[in-house]
Amino acid sequence: MINSDFKDINNFLSGHLVTNEDRKIVFCNNYISSLTDQPEDKLLNTLISQYISKASNIFIDSYVYPLLLSESVVKEMQVTLLGKNGKKIPVVVSIKQRKDGMSYWSIYECAIRDKLQCELLKANDQLEKQSQALLLLATTDPLTGLINRRELRAQANKIIHQAARNATTFALLSIDIDYFKCINDEYGHQAGDKLLMELSKLLTNQRRINDLVARVGGEEFVMLLSDINEVNAFRLAEDLRELIEKQSIDNMSITVSIGLVVTAKNIKTDLDTLLKLSDNALYESKGSGRNRTSIAQL
């Protein structure tokens, strides 16, 4: 007769869990709970990806799951779990997947057995850090920390599609510092850089939670205002312009010229068209004496 203790899965020195077709945990034992530092009832119905490092999730998505689709079993794959306070825990995983998408995971913690494994883990961490650094470099302006033109395009497309689905309007502002070259010539480029950084902070602080602020050129910024009509967009632009005019940074004062375009409901548009129209309105503001807001018609 088999002792009942042998039937208790919580007595095994290995982790066992089951995920459904949505990759949510539907069963786990105490070993998994101790590794993740989460009680079992908190683990249930949560995504397994929450407890796996970013690099390991990429590995699982790009290699493990495609292999499971063709072979139904993967054995002894090393991944990194996330424990208490984000502690990284190397584990060995074997997974068997049923046709209905249910997956059975066996997990045990592994000690770093040799120098090669240690170097691999270090390289993995460095790769994660480098990926984050490259992503930051590719999407943000290094001086101001605002998103750059490339990232503006990526995020703006989401807002444009959402507005089309919901039949709502949004606005785009092109904002350019007046006589910025004269400021650089008189006070130096360091002073000019400080003005750019301070203006970036002001625009960020004044934006609404779903609005975008980007630096798209030397002294030119763009704000994308979601779910707003022309009256409110013009009022917001003017409030910004007047607030900027009142600022003094190291005894330097600046003004800005603004070009504004507001979309119309049920009319398809794209970012390039909006940027061209708002730039035209910006040039109109410059040509009319600067320190003003002009509206372009879509």
N, C-alpha and C positions, 0 to 999 in steps of 0.2 A: 504493500500500500504506500502510495506516494504521500509524503508529509505535506500538509496544506501550505507550509511556508514556501515550498517550491512553486506553488501556483500564484504567489503574490508577486506581481511584476515590480512592485516598489522595492523589493529586496535585492533586485539585480543591480550590480555596479556598472550599469550602462543605461543610456537613455533610450526611451521608446516613445514615439509619438506618431499620430496619424493626422494627415491633412486631407481636406476634401478637394474637389475639382477647382475650387476658388483659392486653394493654397491656404486655407484657414485651418487652424489647429482644432481638431475635434476630440482628441484624446492625447494625454501625455502622462508620464509617471513622475515620481518625485525627483529622479535624477535630472530631468529636464528643468524642473522647477528650481533645483539648487544651482544649476549652471546659469540660468537666466536671472536668478534672484527674483522670481515672480511666483506668487502662489498659483496653484493649478487652476483655480477658478478664474484667475485673471488672464491666464494664457488661452483658455478656451475661446474659440470664435475670433481670435486675432490672427493676423497674417504672419506666417512663419518668417517672412522677410524682415519683420520688425526686429528680430533677434539675431540677425545675420549681418555681418559687415557689408559695406557698399561693394567692395571688391569681390567678396564671395557671392553676393547677389548677382553681380554681372556674370560671374563664372557659372552660377547655377542656371541663370536665364539663357545664356548663350551656349552652354555645353551639356549640363546635366539633364535639363528637361527635354531638349531635343533627343538626347540619347535614350531617355526613358520612353519616349514615344515610339522609338524603333525597337529597343531591346527589352523594355519594361523593368530592367534592373540595372543599377549602378552599384559598384562595390568600392569601399575604402577610398572615398574621395575626401581630401582634407579641405575643410572650410573653417571660417572664423565666426564663432558665436560672440554675441555681445552680452556681457554679464553686468553686474552692478556698476553704476556710474560709467557705463560704456567700456568696461574692461574687456579686452579682446582675448578670447579663449580658443586656442586651436583644438579642433575636434576632428575625428574621423567619422565619416557618414556613409552608410549604405542605405539605399532606397529601393523599394519595390513598388511599382505602380500598377493598379488594376485598370481594366479597360474603362471603368466608369470614372476614372480620374482620382480615386482614393489612393493616397500614397502612404506607405509604411516606412518610417524612418528608424534606423538603429544608429545611435550616436554614443561615442565614448571619448572622453578627454584624452588627449595624447601629450605626453611629455616631449620636449624637443630632444630628439634622440642623437643628433649629430650636428656638426658644424654646417653642413649643407642645408639642413632644414632650417636652422637658425638664420642663415643668410637669405633663404627664400622668404621667410617671414619678414625680415627686415626690408628686403626688396619690395615685398608686397605693400608694406606700410609706406615706403618711399613713393611707390607708384600711385597710391591713393592721394598722398600729399601733392605730388606733381600734377595729378589729374585735376585736383581742386585749384591749384595755382594756375594751370593752363586755362581752366574754365573761367576763372576770374579775369585773367589777362585778355581772353577772347571776348568777354562780354561787358567789361567796364572800362571807363576812362581812367587812366592811372593818376591823373592830377586831382580830379574832383570826386572820384568814386562813383559817379553816376553811370548808368548804362550807356553804352556807346551806340552808334548808328546801327550796327549789325544786330545788337540785342533789341534795340527799339523795333526794328523790322520784325523780329521773331515774336515779340510780345504784342506788337500792334496788330498783327494778323489775327491773333486770338480775339482781341477787342472788336475788330472789324467784323469778324464772323459772328460773334455773339450779338453785336448790334443788329446785324442782318436777320438773325433768327428771331430776335425779340422785337424787331421793328422799332428800335430806339435810335436816338441821335447822339453823336459825340462830336467833340471839337479838337482841333489841333492848333497849337500856338507855336509860332516861330519867334524866338526872343533873341535879340541881338544887342550887345552893349554899344552905346553910341560913342564914337571917337575913341575906340579902344586903342588904336595905334598911337594916338597922341598921349594916352596914359602911359603906355609902354615907353615911348620916347622920353617923356618928362620924368617919370618916376622909376623906370627900369622894369625889366621883365619879372623880377621877383615880386615887385608890387603888383604887377599885372596878374601874376599867378595867384596871389593872395586874394585879389578881387574876384577872380574866377571861382576860387574855392568858397569864398563867403557868399557869393551869389548862388552857388550850387546848394549850400546849406539853407539859404532863405527859400529857394524854390521848393526844396524837399520838405521843409517845415510847413509850407503853405499849401502843399498839394493835398487832395483828398485821398483816402486810403486806396482807392482803385485807380488813381491817376498815375501816369508814367512821366518821369522827368529824365531827359537824356541830354548829354552834350554831343552835338553832331558836327562841330567845327571849332575853330579857334575861340571865338567869343560868341558862338551861336548855340542856343539851347532850344529844345523842343519839349513841350508839354502836351500830352494826350489826355484829354478829359473825357471820361466815359459817362454816358447817360446824362447829357446836359443839352439844353437848348441854346439858341443864339443869344437871347437876352442875358441869361445867367452866365454864359461863357464870356460875353463882352464885359459884364460887370466884374467877373473874376479877373480877367486880364487887366482891366483898369485899376482894380485894387492892388494887384501885383505891381503894376507900373508905378503907382503913386507911393507904395511902400518902399520900393527900391530907390526912388528919388529922394526919400527922406533919410536914407542910410548914409553914414560916414564911416569909412574904413581907413584908419591911419590918416585922417584928415583928407581923404580922397572921397569925392562924391561922384556918383555915376547916374546916368539915365539909360533907359532901354527903349528900343522901338519894337513893336509887336505886330505880327501879322496873324490874323485869325481866320480860320475857315471852319464852318459847322456843316456836318452832313445833313442830308434830308432823308426822311423815312422812305423806305422802299426803293431807294436809288443806290445801285451798286457802285462802289468806289474802291480805291486801293491806296496804299500809303504813298506811293510815288506821286499820284495825282494830288493828294492832300498836301504833300510837302511842296509841290510846285505852286499850288494856289496860295498857301500860307506864305511862301517866300515872295511871291508877287505882291501880296498885301504888305509884307515887311518892307519891301522896296518902296512901296507907296508911302509908308510911314516915314521912311528915311527922306524921301523926296519932298515930303510936306513939312519938314522942319525937325523931324526926330522927336523922341519922347512922346509917342502917341501910339494908339492902337488903330489899325485899319482892318476892315473885314473884306474878305474875298467871297464871291458868290460861287457856289458849286455848280 
